Amino acid sequence: MRKYLVGIIQVDAQNDKGKNLRQICSFIDEAAAKGAKLVALPEVMNLVGDNVGEGGTQETIPGYSTEILAAKAREHKIFVHCGSLREEIPNGDGRAYNTTVMLDDSGKIIAKYRKLHMFDVTLSDGTICNESARMKPGSDIVAVDTELGCLGLTICYDIRFPELYRLLALGGAQVIFTPANFTLPTGKDHWEPILRARAIENGCYIVAPAQIGKKTNFTAFGNSMVVDPWGTVIARSKDQPGVTIAEIDLDYLDKIRGQIPSLKNRRADIYDLKVRR
């Protein structure tokens, strides 16, 4: 399929997993009714904070959340990008993986990606933020070939590492997903410029569904968007939970890559990046 609609779903997830997923399912129904062949969800789409409802906190995959979303994929015969959730690590150290799952239109899991980059920092005032104390980084770069094109997977903080996006593009990715739970202070200055740069650099679509709303320790920026291979923001969510529709046109992508052949013009004789798939 060379041209199709994608629905990006922006949510304000809180600490009731069952309630969050019921709203997500409603939004998937809406996106499907509008003709979307693919829907994409934000980072930690199903839970922010300590769960007070059903479904626990960490999950196996397949498990509680992915089974609910797989049923929706089957019902509407659409692909579902499951944003991310906290994947349980059996016999681990208490940490979880921050994991994205891609479902095909039969509800089958066709790809799984674990966030590679952890936000670990000590600020000048001594404040310490170590994401790696709670989450374990993955070890694989993941893209999957589908009837909707080659789909590349990243999560949130990954956007600050352009080499990951270049490796995905060199591996064939045409549409790269960046589900996020971006903070307001960094989001207002960095979110859109970085996403547009990643699209321009690689001549690809960037699909970036995001969280919005007041969370436990910060306010999420929202501004879910789809950026085309020219770097144009072709869809942006309103400042509220909901569904936003955009068109993916792989013929247009081929045209842009033909006009600006930066992937072909790389000096691989001087430097190279190795794609491991």
Residue frames as qw, qx, qy, qz and C-alpha x, y, z in Angstrom:
[[0.000, 0.890, 0.455, 0.000, 0.00, 0.00, 0.00],
 [0.505, 0.270, 0.013, 0.820, 1.70, 3.20, -1.18],
 [0.129, -0.350, 0.071, -0.925, -0.73, 5.71, 0.33],
 [0.499, -0.483, -0.719, -0.011, -2.77, 5.40, 3.52],
 [0.290, -0.767, 0.050, -0.570, -4.01, 7.24, 6.60],
 [0.510, -0.040, -0.691, 0.510, -2.38, 7.05, 10.01],
 [0.428, -0.791, -0.224, -0.374, -4.16, 8.08, 13.21],
 [0.372, 0.238, -0.592, 0.674, -1.99, 9.46, 16.00],
 [0.558, -0.662, -0.470, -0.173, -3.60, 9.20, 19.40],
 [0.144, 0.453, -0.435, 0.765, -2.73, 11.73, 22.09],
 [0.643, -0.529, -0.547, -0.084, -3.64, 10.77, 25.65],
 [0.183, -0.653, 0.426, -0.599, -3.41, 12.05, 29.21],
 [0.758, -0.128, -0.638, 0.040, -2.63, 8.72, 30.86],
 [0.375, -0.656, 0.376, -0.536, -2.93, 8.61, 34.63],
 [0.086, -0.376, 0.883, -0.267, -2.71, 5.88, 37.27],
 [0.717, 0.148, 0.550, -0.402, -5.66, 3.67, 36.28],
 [0.153, -0.253, 0.806, 0.512, -4.56, 1.30, 33.53],
 [0.262, 0.433, 0.860, 0.064, -7.98, -0.10, 32.76],
 [0.182, 0.844, 0.314, -0.394, -9.51, 3.38, 32.43],
 [0.050, -0.649, 0.450, 0.611, -6.62, 4.55, 30.23],
 [0.188, -0.059, 0.887, 0.417, -7.03, 1.59, 27.89],
 [0.283, 0.625, 0.718, -0.120, -10.79, 2.02, 27.61],
 [0.168, 0.852, 0.016, -0.496, -10.23, 5.58, 26.39],
 [0.118, -0.468, 0.699, 0.529, -7.54, 4.40, 23.99],
 [0.302, 0.244, 0.902, 0.187, -9.88, 1.79, 22.55],
 [0.271, 0.798, 0.449, -0.296, -12.49, 4.48, 21.98],
 [0.059, 0.788, -0.312, -0.528, -9.92, 6.59, 20.15],
 [0.241, -0.182, 0.862, 0.408, -8.90, 3.58, 18.03],
 [0.347, 0.559, 0.752, -0.039, -12.55, 3.13, 17.07],
 [0.189, 0.882, 0.122, -0.414, -12.66, 6.80, 16.05],
 [0.094, -0.605, 0.593, 0.523, -9.46, 6.59, 14.01],
 [0.313, 0.092, 0.905, 0.273, -10.68, 3.47, 12.21],
 [0.317, 0.722, 0.585, -0.186, -14.00, 5.16, 11.43],
 [0.134, 0.877, -0.132, -0.442, -12.04, 8.00, 9.83],
 [0.812, 0.566, -0.135, -0.045, -10.25, 5.53, 7.55],
 [0.148, -0.754, 0.638, -0.038, -6.93, 5.01, 9.35],
 [0.895, 0.196, -0.397, -0.045, -5.09, 1.84, 8.35],
 [0.634, 0.054, -0.512, 0.577, -2.60, 2.35, 11.16],
 [0.368, -0.883, -0.076, -0.281, -2.90, 3.93, 14.61],
 [0.581, 0.270, -0.473, 0.604, -0.02, 4.99, 16.83],
 [0.573, -0.767, -0.286, -0.050, 0.01, 5.53, 20.60],
 [0.012, 0.873, -0.361, 0.327, 2.31, 7.52, 22.93],
 [0.371, 0.291, -0.767, 0.435, 5.04, 6.39, 25.31],
 [0.014, -0.110, -0.817, 0.565, 3.71, 4.76, 28.54],
 [0.330, -0.222, -0.433, -0.809, 0.30, 4.96, 26.90],
 [0.613, -0.386, -0.650, -0.231, -1.43, 2.70, 29.41],
 [0.664, -0.645, -0.329, 0.187, -0.12, 3.90, 32.78],
 [0.269, 0.591, -0.312, 0.694, 1.58, 6.85, 34.47],
 [0.387, -0.511, 0.442, -0.627, 2.20, 6.38, 38.19],
 [0.122, -0.098, 0.958, -0.239, 1.25, 3.49, 40.47],
 [0.373, -0.203, -0.691, -0.585, -1.71, 1.57, 39.08],
 [0.370, -0.036, 0.577, -0.728, -4.91, 1.77, 41.14],
 [0.783, 0.228, -0.022, -0.579, -6.93, -0.28, 38.66],
 [0.952, 0.054, 0.302, -0.019, -6.72, -3.62, 36.88],
 [0.748, 0.636, -0.119, 0.144, -3.78, -4.94, 34.90],
 [0.799, -0.361, 0.003, 0.480, -0.89, -4.48, 37.31],
 [0.076, -0.884, 0.220, 0.406, 2.14, -2.30, 36.60],
 [0.014, -0.485, 0.773, 0.408, 4.77, -4.27, 34.71],
 [0.849, 0.279, 0.177, -0.412, 3.49, -6.69, 32.05],
 [0.563, -0.102, 0.732, 0.370, 4.52, -9.64, 29.99],
 [0.462, 0.559, -0.243, -0.645, 4.28, -9.38, 26.20],
 [0.315, -0.484, -0.430, -0.693, 1.85, -10.64, 25.06],
 [0.195, -0.226, -0.726, 0.619, -0.14, -9.67, 28.12],
 [0.086, 0.641, 0.608, -0.461, -2.96, -7.55, 29.50],
 [0.164, 0.706, -0.027, -0.688, -2.52, -4.41, 27.38],
 [0.067, 0.345, -0.716, -0.603, -1.28, -5.95, 24.15],
 [0.121, 0.291, 0.946, 0.084, -4.16, -8.45, 24.12],
 [0.199, 0.722, 0.459, -0.478, -6.70, -5.62, 24.42],
 [0.159, 0.684, -0.297, -0.647, -5.04, -3.72, 21.59],
 [0.090, -0.138, 0.902, 0.400, -4.68, -6.87, 19.47],
 [0.254, 0.513, 0.807, -0.147, -8.44, -7.36, 19.70],
 [0.228, 0.799, 0.125, -0.542, -8.92, -3.85, 18.35],
 [0.002, 0.487, -0.661, -0.571, -6.48, -4.52, 15.51],
 [0.154, 0.153, 0.955, 0.204, -8.47, -7.63, 14.55],
 [0.240, 0.650, 0.610, -0.384, -11.82, -5.87, 14.93],
 [0.275, 0.847, 0.015, -0.455, -10.93, -3.03, 12.56],
 [0.851, 0.306, 0.244, 0.350, -8.32, -4.88, 10.45],
 [0.182, 0.940, -0.174, 0.231, -5.75, -2.15, 11.11],
 [0.668, 0.179, -0.451, 0.564, -2.15, -2.02, 12.26],
 [0.458, -0.871, -0.100, -0.146, -1.63, -0.79, 15.82],
 [0.473, 0.405, -0.465, 0.629, 1.60, 0.74, 17.08],
 [0.611, -0.604, -0.511, 0.029, 1.24, 0.27, 20.83],
 [0.164, -0.915, 0.184, -0.318, 3.26, 3.28, 21.99],
 [0.411, 0.338, -0.766, 0.361, 5.19, 1.86, 24.91],
 [0.762, -0.551, -0.099, -0.326, 4.57, 0.02, 28.16],
 [0.253, -0.652, 0.678, -0.226, 6.57, -1.32, 31.06],
 [0.849, 0.160, -0.475, -0.167, 7.63, -4.84, 30.12],
 [0.770, -0.560, 0.281, -0.125, 8.34, -7.22, 32.98],
 [0.412, 0.580, -0.700, 0.068, 11.82, -8.78, 33.15],
 [0.923, -0.301, -0.201, -0.132, 11.50, -12.28, 34.63],
 [0.852, -0.317, -0.095, 0.407, 14.03, -12.93, 37.40],
 [0.398, 0.666, -0.038, 0.630, 15.34, -9.41, 36.93],
 [0.389, -0.047, -0.450, 0.802, 16.49, -6.72, 39.35],
 [0.018, 0.640, 0.559, -0.527, 13.13, -4.98, 39.65],
 [0.102, 0.443, -0.260, -0.852, 13.58, -2.80, 36.60],
 [0.669, 0.504, 0.529, -0.137, 11.43, -3.04, 33.48],
 [0.362, 0.088, 0.518, 0.770, 11.96, -2.51, 29.77],
 [0.331, 0.581, 0.151, -0.728, 10.27, 0.47, 28.13],
 [0.355, 0.017, 0.857, 0.372, 8.89, -1.47, 25.17],
 [0.487, 0.385, -0.155, -0.768, 7.11, -0.71, 21.92],
 [0.485, 0.137, 0.861, 0.069, 5.02, -3.40, 20.20],
 [0.356, 0.294, -0.380, -0.802, 3.77, -3.34, 16.60],
 [0.551, 0.229, 0.770, -0.226, 0.64, -5.32, 15.76],
 [0.018, -0.003, -0.681, -0.732, -0.48, -6.19, 12.24],
 [0.507, -0.069, -0.125, -0.850, -4.09, -6.13, 11.07],
 [0.731, -0.181, -0.632, -0.181, -4.66, -9.65, 12.39],
 [0.610, -0.743, 0.104, -0.257, -3.51, -8.65, 15.88],
 [0.930, -0.018, -0.119, 0.348, -0.21, -10.54, 15.55],
 [0.360, -0.843, 0.232, 0.325, 2.91, -9.07, 17.17],
 [0.802, 0.543, 0.040, 0.246, 5.26, -8.40, 14.25],
 [0.471, 0.496, -0.327, 0.652, 7.93, -6.33, 16.04],
 [0.596, -0.762, -0.229, 0.110, 9.06, -5.43, 19.55],
 [0.450, 0.568, -0.236, 0.648, 11.53, -2.67, 20.43],
 [0.603, -0.650, -0.323, 0.330, 13.02, -1.85, 23.83],
 [0.063, 0.992, -0.053, 0.097, 14.10, 1.75, 24.35],
 [0.805, 0.253, -0.230, 0.485, 17.86, 2.03, 23.90],
 [0.295, 0.421, -0.258, 0.818, 18.75, 5.37, 25.47],
 [0.476, -0.646, -0.552, 0.228, 18.23, 6.14, 29.15],
 [0.037, 0.832, -0.032, 0.553, 18.06, 9.71, 30.45],
 [0.747, -0.452, -0.278, 0.402, 20.69, 9.73, 33.20],
 [0.277, 0.675, -0.060, 0.681, 21.87, 13.15, 34.36],
 [0.478, -0.543, -0.411, 0.555, 23.19, 15.03, 37.37],
 [0.161, 0.884, 0.233, 0.371, 22.20, 18.70, 37.19],
 [0.332, 0.509, -0.321, 0.726, 24.29, 21.62, 38.40],
 [0.453, -0.559, 0.224, -0.658, 22.15, 21.93, 41.54],
 [0.167, -0.301, 0.900, -0.269, 22.87, 18.32, 42.43],
 [0.781, 0.173, 0.263, -0.539, 19.52, 16.95, 41.27],
 [0.142, -0.267, 0.915, 0.267, 19.94, 13.41, 39.97],
 [0.792, 0.287, 0.106, -0.528, 17.72, 11.76, 37.39],
 [0.086, -0.347, 0.909, 0.216, 18.64, 8.19, 36.54],
 [0.783, 0.162, -0.143, -0.583, 16.11, 6.57, 34.26],
 [0.606, 0.291, -0.740, -0.017, 18.33, 3.50, 34.19],
 [0.136, -0.191, 0.791, -0.565, 17.61, 2.93, 37.90],
 [0.620, 0.209, 0.455, -0.604, 14.00, 2.12, 36.93],
 [0.816, 0.515, 0.049, -0.259, 14.26, 0.98, 33.33],
 [0.654, -0.287, 0.577, 0.397, 16.70, -1.38, 31.64],
 [0.322, 0.625, -0.351, -0.618, 17.92, -0.34, 28.17],
 [0.922, 0.303, 0.220, -0.098, 17.36, -2.60, 25.21],
 [0.469, -0.485, 0.574, 0.465, 20.08, -3.77, 22.85],
 [0.469, 0.267, 0.729, 0.421, 18.52, -4.00, 19.37],
 [0.209, 0.340, -0.192, -0.897, 17.71, -1.60, 16.55],
 [0.385, 0.323, 0.861, -0.080, 14.33, -2.64, 15.16],
 [0.399, 0.334, -0.237, -0.821, 12.56, -2.09, 11.85],
 [0.508, 0.191, 0.835, -0.090, 9.92, -4.28, 10.24],
 [0.122, 0.073, -0.611, -0.779, 8.80, -4.67, 6.62],
 [0.356, 0.420, 0.725, -0.414, 5.03, -4.50, 6.18],
 [0.340, 0.579, 0.630, 0.391, 2.46, -3.79, 3.47],
 [0.060, -0.973, -0.215, 0.058, 2.49, -0.20, 4.81],
 [0.347, 0.818, -0.353, 0.293, 6.21, 0.16, 4.18],
 [0.674, 0.029, -0.548, 0.494, 9.28, -0.42, 6.32],
 [0.423, -0.831, -0.126, -0.338, 8.49, 0.81, 9.84],
 [0.494, 0.290, -0.548, 0.610, 11.25, 1.85, 12.26],
 [0.595, -0.695, -0.395, -0.080, 10.82, 1.97, 16.02],
 [0.329, 0.280, -0.432, 0.791, 12.20, 4.43, 18.60],
 [0.416, -0.727, -0.544, 0.051, 10.96, 5.89, 21.90],
 [0.291, -0.942, -0.153, 0.067, 11.09, 9.49, 23.23],
 [0.371, -0.811, 0.324, 0.316, 14.67, 10.34, 24.35],
 [0.733, 0.089, 0.528, 0.419, 15.96, 8.35, 21.37],
 [0.426, 0.861, 0.242, 0.141, 15.25, 11.41, 19.20],
 [0.167, -0.936, 0.283, 0.128, 18.43, 13.04, 20.54],
 [0.544, -0.369, 0.685, 0.314, 20.56, 10.33, 18.93],
 [0.567, 0.606, -0.178, -0.529, 20.51, 10.93, 15.16],
 [0.096, 0.409, -0.884, -0.207, 22.71, 7.92, 14.46],
 [0.399, 0.174, 0.863, -0.257, 19.84, 5.63, 15.48],
 [0.557, 0.643, 0.264, -0.454, 17.54, 7.24, 12.92],
 [0.322, 0.669, -0.552, -0.380, 20.22, 7.10, 10.23],
 [0.137, -0.211, 0.967, 0.027, 20.77, 3.41, 10.91],
 [0.504, 0.400, 0.683, -0.345, 17.03, 2.79, 10.65],
 [0.507, 0.730, -0.057, -0.455, 16.88, 4.68, 7.34],
 [0.159, 0.560, -0.771, -0.259, 19.92, 2.82, 5.99],
 [0.254, -0.004, 0.960, -0.117, 18.15, -0.38, 6.98],
 [0.027, -0.320, -0.793, -0.518, 15.15, 0.61, 4.84],
 [0.028, -0.579, -0.655, 0.485, 12.87, 2.46, 7.26],
 [0.092, 0.459, 0.441, 0.766, 10.41, 4.78, 5.53],
 [0.452, -0.706, -0.161, -0.521, 8.22, 5.63, 8.53],
 [0.441, 0.103, -0.678, 0.579, 9.84, 6.02, 11.96],
 [0.509, -0.711, -0.411, -0.258, 7.74, 6.11, 15.13],
 [0.296, 0.255, -0.493, 0.778, 8.69, 8.26, 18.12],
 [0.511, -0.691, -0.471, -0.201, 6.11, 7.82, 20.91],
 [0.325, 0.321, -0.395, 0.797, 6.88, 10.23, 23.74],
 [0.443, -0.780, -0.431, 0.094, 6.10, 11.61, 27.17],
 [0.472, 0.363, -0.093, 0.798, 8.07, 14.84, 26.70],
 [0.281, -0.579, -0.455, 0.615, 8.25, 17.48, 29.42],
 [0.195, 0.930, 0.312, -0.017, 6.89, 20.97, 28.81],
 [0.218, -0.858, 0.245, 0.395, 10.18, 22.91, 29.31],
 [0.357, -0.305, 0.714, 0.519, 12.20, 20.83, 26.82],
 [0.442, 0.484, 0.741, 0.146, 9.24, 20.17, 24.56],
 [0.223, 0.913, 0.237, -0.246, 8.50, 23.80, 23.77],
 [0.010, -0.833, 0.419, 0.361, 12.06, 24.38, 22.53],
 [0.171, -0.441, 0.840, 0.265, 13.28, 21.02, 21.24],
 [0.636, 0.221, 0.715, -0.186, 10.40, 18.68, 20.28],
 [0.648, 0.710, 0.215, -0.173, 9.43, 20.02, 16.86],
 [0.219, 0.832, -0.471, -0.193, 12.92, 21.08, 15.67],
 [0.317, -0.388, 0.863, 0.061, 14.42, 17.69, 16.43],
 [0.658, 0.321, 0.668, -0.133, 11.57, 15.73, 14.85],
 [0.548, 0.810, 0.021, -0.209, 11.74, 17.85, 11.71],
 [0.022, 0.741, -0.652, -0.161, 15.50, 17.40, 11.55],
 [0.501, -0.144, 0.853, 0.003, 15.20, 13.62, 11.83],
 [0.670, 0.562, 0.461, -0.150, 12.67, 13.61, 8.97],
 [0.381, 0.880, -0.216, -0.186, 14.78, 15.88, 6.74],
 [0.214, -0.635, 0.732, 0.124, 18.07, 14.07, 7.42],
 [0.384, -0.080, 0.918, 0.053, 16.63, 10.71, 6.48],
 [0.357, 0.091, -0.518, -0.772, 13.94, 11.58, 3.96],
 [0.252, -0.244, -0.936, 0.026, 11.34, 9.74, 6.00],
 [0.466, -0.629, -0.274, -0.558, 8.03, 10.21, 7.77],
 [0.163, 0.112, -0.734, 0.649, 8.23, 10.76, 11.53],
 [0.543, -0.526, -0.487, -0.437, 5.12, 9.70, 13.45],
 [0.263, 0.176, -0.601, 0.734, 5.25, 11.14, 16.97],
 [0.527, -0.632, -0.430, -0.372, 2.24, 10.53, 19.24],
 [0.252, 0.297, -0.544, 0.743, 2.72, 12.07, 22.68],
 [0.335, -0.553, -0.691, 0.323, 1.32, 12.36, 26.16],
 [0.036, -0.565, -0.041, -0.823, -0.34, 15.57, 27.34],
 [0.615, -0.663, -0.280, -0.322, -1.44, 16.77, 30.76],
 [0.271, -0.721, 0.492, -0.406, -0.25, 17.02, 34.35],
 [0.807, 0.041, -0.582, 0.086, 1.72, 13.96, 35.47],
 [0.736, -0.546, -0.312, 0.250, 3.15, 13.05, 38.88],
 [0.570, -0.486, 0.031, 0.662, 6.31, 15.13, 38.57],
 [0.137, -0.257, 0.354, 0.889, 5.87, 17.26, 35.44],
 [0.572, 0.579, 0.258, -0.520, 3.51, 18.49, 32.76],
 [0.610, 0.112, 0.662, 0.421, 3.63, 16.65, 29.42],
 [0.036, -0.372, 0.269, 0.888, 4.06, 18.80, 26.33],
 [0.626, 0.549, 0.480, -0.275, 1.64, 17.12, 23.94],
 [0.292, 0.736, -0.351, -0.500, 1.91, 18.45, 20.37],
 [0.701, 0.057, 0.693, 0.161, 1.69, 15.00, 18.80],
 [0.366, 0.727, -0.218, -0.538, 2.61, 15.36, 15.15],
 [0.839, 0.224, 0.416, 0.268, 3.43, 13.74, 11.85],
 [0.027, -0.772, 0.348, 0.531, 6.33, 15.17, 9.84],
 [0.864, 0.487, 0.115, -0.047, 6.78, 14.38, 6.16],
 [0.843, -0.013, 0.144, 0.518, 10.11, 13.66, 4.39],
 [0.329, 0.686, 0.069, 0.646, 10.49, 17.33, 3.40],
 [0.313, -0.054, -0.517, 0.795, 10.31, 18.30, 7.08],
 [0.338, -0.325, -0.161, -0.869, 6.79, 19.75, 6.94],
 [0.205, 0.111, 0.812, -0.536, 4.52, 19.16, 9.92],
 [0.283, -0.154, -0.660, -0.679, 1.50, 17.76, 8.10],
 [0.599, -0.559, -0.487, -0.304, -0.60, 17.04, 11.22],
 [0.155, 0.251, -0.597, 0.746, -0.55, 18.29, 14.79],
 [0.345, -0.517, -0.780, 0.077, -2.83, 17.40, 17.69],
 [0.251, -0.778, -0.087, -0.569, -4.85, 19.95, 19.61],
 [0.050, 0.419, -0.660, 0.622, -3.98, 20.63, 23.27],
 [0.719, -0.165, 0.367, -0.566, -6.19, 17.80, 24.50],
 [0.453, -0.081, 0.884, 0.082, -6.50, 14.03, 24.23],
 [0.668, 0.552, 0.177, -0.468, -7.79, 12.86, 20.89],
 [0.754, 0.182, 0.540, 0.329, -7.18, 11.52, 17.39],
 [0.179, 0.773, -0.249, -0.555, -5.34, 13.32, 14.59],
 [0.848, 0.323, 0.408, 0.103, -5.22, 11.93, 11.05],
 [0.021, 0.737, -0.453, -0.501, -2.41, 12.28, 8.50],
 [0.891, 0.436, -0.001, -0.123, -1.62, 10.75, 5.13],
 [0.519, -0.477, 0.609, 0.363, 1.49, 8.66, 4.49],
 [0.717, 0.671, -0.018, -0.187, 2.51, 8.75, 0.82],
 [0.751, -0.338, 0.432, 0.368, 5.45, 6.48, 0.00],
 [0.614, 0.568, 0.314, 0.450, 5.59, 7.73, -3.60],
 [0.025, -0.971, 0.050, -0.233, 6.15, 11.24, -2.24],
 [0.666, -0.640, 0.344, 0.169, 8.88, 9.83, 0.01],
 [0.787, 0.126, 0.404, 0.449, 10.61, 8.29, -3.02],
 [0.355, 0.837, 0.178, 0.377, 10.36, 11.64, -4.83],
 [0.290, -0.934, 0.192, -0.086, 12.03, 13.51, -1.94],
 [0.749, -0.416, 0.435, 0.277, 14.80, 10.93, -1.62],
 [0.704, 0.428, 0.361, 0.437, 15.37, 11.27, -5.36],
 [0.164, 0.928, 0.060, 0.329, 15.64, 15.06, -5.16],
 [0.198, -0.799, 0.485, -0.294, 17.91, 15.05, -2.10],
 [0.924, 0.069, -0.375, -0.015, 19.85, 11.74, -2.23],
 [0.177, -0.762, 0.525, -0.336, 21.75, 12.19, 1.02],
 [0.868, -0.257, 0.407, -0.126, 21.44, 8.52, 1.91],
 [0.889, 0.387, 0.110, 0.217, 23.15, 7.60, -1.37],
 [0.377, 0.813, -0.211, 0.391, 25.72, 10.42, -1.19],
 [0.678, -0.702, 0.216, -0.008, 27.18, 9.36, 2.15],
 [0.354, 0.694, -0.623, 0.069, 30.96, 8.86, 2.15],
 [0.941, -0.291, 0.087, -0.150, 30.92, 5.27, 3.31],
 [0.806, 0.350, -0.269, 0.395, 34.54, 4.98, 2.14],
 [0.143, 0.549, -0.402, 0.719, 35.52, 7.47, 4.87],
 [0.308, -0.148, 0.663, -0.667, 33.01, 6.61, 7.58],
 [0.487, -0.154, -0.751, -0.419, 30.33, 4.00, 7.98],
 [0.541, -0.227, 0.473, -0.657, 27.53, 2.94, 10.25],
 [0.163, 0.069, -0.976, -0.128, 26.79, -0.74, 10.66],
 [0.675, -0.157, -0.051, -0.719, 23.19, -1.86, 10.55],
 [0.012, 0.103, -0.978, 0.181, 22.46, -4.88, 12.73],
 [0.671, 0.020, 0.032, -0.741, 19.05, -6.40, 11.94]]
